[in-house]
Amino acid sequence: MTHISQFLGEEADLGPEKRIAILSAPLASSVSWLGGTELGPQAIIDASPALEVFDDELLAETVRLGIATRPVPDFTGLAA
C-alpha cells in the first residue's frame, strides 16, 4: 500500500469522520505550452502543512471538520 500525504499534515487527520475530501487530479494531457502541471496537486499537498488552519471569515478552524486526502484516481486512457 502506498502512503498518501495528508493535506495540512498528519495532525489534520482528526478522527474517523471526515466532512471534507481532497482529491488530486494530476492531469497534463491538455497542456499546450509548458509541462509540469501534473506535479501541481502534490506540490499543494506538500506545502499545505504551512497553511494557517484558522478561517478568519468563518471564525473557526475548518480542519476540525475532518479532512480526508483521497488516493489519486487512475486517469489512464482518459481523453482530454
C-alpha positions, 0 to 999 in steps of 0.5 A: 500500500502506498502512503498518501500525504495528508493535506495540512499534515498528519495532525489534520487527520482528526478522527474517523469522520471526515466532512471534507475530501481532497482529491488530486487530479494530476492531469497534463494531457491538455497542456499546450505550452509548458509541462509540469502541471501534473506535479501541481496537486502534490506540490499543494499537498506538500506545502499545505502543512504551512497553511494557517488552519484558522478561517478568519471569515468563518471564525473557526478552524475548518480542519476540525471538520475532518479532512480526508486526502483521497488516493489519486484516481487512475486517469489512464486512457482518459481523453482530454 
